[in-house]
Amino acid sequence: RNQPPSSEFVARTVGVCSMMRLPVQASPEGLDAAFVGVPLDIGTSNRPGARFGPRRIREESVMLRTVNPSTGALPFQSLMVADLGDVNVNLYNLQDSCRLIREAYQKIVTAGCIPLTLGGDHTITYPILQAMAKKHGPVGLLHVDAHMDTADTALGEKLYHGSPFRRCVDEGLLDCKRVVQIGIRGSAMTLDPFRYSRSQGFRVVPAEDCWMKSLVPLMGEVRQQMGGKPIYISFDIDSLDPAYAPGTGTPEIAGLTPSQALEIIRGCQGLNVVGCDLVEVSPPYDPFGNTALVA
């Protein structure tokens, strides 16, 4: 099976820059899961640069090995995985980019392959979930973020990185009783910024509820809520405190720690995960690469 080569035999600086130094292939056929880059950032409202996220995450992934001794995970013994490269987005047209993303992901999920996405700004989750819902119907969502991304419009536009989940609700792409948003924080324009999400049936877990504690109990509740139906994981790197992940477009202080991030991901064990993304890594704002390393 495909697996990251050992640095005992292949130097880490050798080879094509792929995720985990896995083989790069054009087709999802025969794969259980695949890494996919979506280098798009024209939906960004503040600092740009997330178009460079997939490439930098791949660069920092050379340290990833085949086994996780902490969890006992041996993914490459049971899964065929590769890097499918990047979706060819249109950097001059956000609507057209969403079309290109949706069509690319429809081919991936039709082949029975689970996409593991490297973003890109958070706009990309909307067309990905369009492709997911076409195959699975409305899906549950675990959304880890500093922001709810449920705004309706900005500057007269209904599509940007602050609105993907509002558009998903509008189109019936989400099983709203199985949506959990973790890490939400920061200033707002109203005293009840959670109103829309909670009115749709989302569970909102503010960052303050996560401070100085383990998130293992929370994830036990999340697993029970999600059940065995399909869920999608969308992880915005700005959910982490900017002390750990400064390279992002809209940083907010007092966020999650990397340990809590791992507790969330490990807490998804056993769920019916049909896809996931890691978005909003902006390498120009972290020249040392720590944000991409955490990603």
Buried (B, 14 or more C-beta within 10 A) or exposed (E): EBBBBEBEEEEEEEEEEBBBBBEBBEEBEEBBBBBBBBBBBBBBBEBBBBBBBBBBBBBBBBEEBBEEEEEEBEBBEEBBBBBBBBBEBBEEEBEEBBBBBBEBBBBBBEEEBBBBBBBBBBBBBBBBBBBBBBBBEBBBBBBBBBBBBBBEEBEEEEBBBBBBBBBBBEEEBBBBEBBBBBBBBBEEEEEEBBEBBEEBEBBBBBBEBBEEEEBEEBBEEBBEBBEEBBBBBBBBBBBBBBEBBBBBBBBBEBBBBBEBBBBBBBBBEEBBBBBBBBBBBBBEBBEEBBBBBBB
